[in-house]
Amino acid sequence: MFEEKGGDPTQIRFSRRKLSGLCAHISEDHPSFVTNDLHKNKADLELKCPMNMHISAFKFASYGTPTGACQSYAIGDCHDPYSTSVVEKLCLNKNECKVGLTEKNFRTEICPGVMKKLAVEAMCS
């Protein structure tokens, strides 16, 4: 409890803010099809908030070998340290977005020979 000298407690106002969370994960071997270019197509992770909401924050993002499940994801033995900044750049303040598992977005050369995944936990508001 906080106390303030000289404050007027009748002037305190509360506001409600609706928050919603969403989680998604996808691996490099997830099938994704484009009729024009099947052999070069990479998987996309798609995020979408409920109507009239936008992606306001990321609680977790890891490209590599993340472990766990929604609300308990953890960084695995292989991790691209730029994962969070990549998803923030592509998705923050949008209602929906796609994050491609591409060399353009992530350091795909990390941990050679290991199947990599992207796991994300975001907040919508």
N, C-alpha and C positions, 0 to 999 in steps of 0.2 A: 504494500500500500504506500502511496506517495502522498505527501502533504505539501501544500503550497501556501505560504503566508499571503494574506490579502486577496486570495482568489475567491471568486463567487461560484460556489458549487451548483447554483441554479443555471449557470451558463454552460455547463458541460453538455456536449453533443456527441452522440455516437452515430457512426454510419456503418452500414453493413456492406460488405464486399464479398461477392460470390466468387469462390475459387473452385477450380476443377483440375484434377491431375490427369495426365495421360502418359502411358508408357508404350514403347515399341522397341523391337529388336529384329534384326535381319542379318543373315550371313551372306558371304560372297557367293555361295553356291545356290542361293535362292533363285528359282527360275523367274525370269522377267523377259517378256517377249515383245519385240518390235518387228513387224513384218519385213521392213526394209533391211535390217542389219542384225540378224539373229546372233552371229558369231562375235560381235563386239559389244553387245548389250550387257550392262552391269545392273545389279539390283539397286532399287531405290527404297529408302525408308520414307514412309509417308506419315505425316502428323497432321491432325485436324482437330481443332477445338470445337466445342458446341457453338451453335449460332450466336452471334453478337458477342463473342469472346475472342481473345487473341492469345498467342503464346507469349507469356509475360516473363518467364524465367525457366532456367534449366537446373534441376536438382542433380542430374547426373548425365554424363555423356562419355562414352568410351568406344573408340574404334580399336579393335585388337582381339583380346580374348576375355571380355568381361564375364563375370560370373553372377549368379543370383537371379532374382526375379524382380518384378515391379515392386518398388518401394524398398528393395534390399539389394539393388545392383552393387557390384564392387569391381574395382579395377583388377584385371587378371595379370598374368605374367607378361603379356604383350599388350602395350598400350601406346597409342599416339597421343602425346601430351597436348596436341592442338585440337583434340576432338571437341571440346566444349566451345572453343572460339569458332570453329567451323559451323556447328549447328546454330550457334547464336547468330552468326552473320547471315545464314540462309533463312532462318525461321523467326527470329525474335520480332515481336509486334505484328505478326501475320496470323490470320485465322487458320491457314493451312500451308504446308510446304512439303517439298520433297528433298531428300538428301541422298545423292548418289554415292555409291561406294566406288568412287573413281580416284585415279591418281591426282586429278585436279583438286579434290577435296581432302584426301587423306594421304599419309605416308604409307602407301600400300606395300613398299619394300621392307617394312619392319617385319621381323620374325619370319624369314623365308620358310616356305614349306608348311606353314601353319594356316589353317582355314580361319580367316578373321571375320568378326561380327561387329555390328554397331548396335549398342544398347543405349536408349535415351529415356529419361524421365523428365517431363516438362510440366509446367504449371500454366493453366489458362485462367485469365481473369477478364 
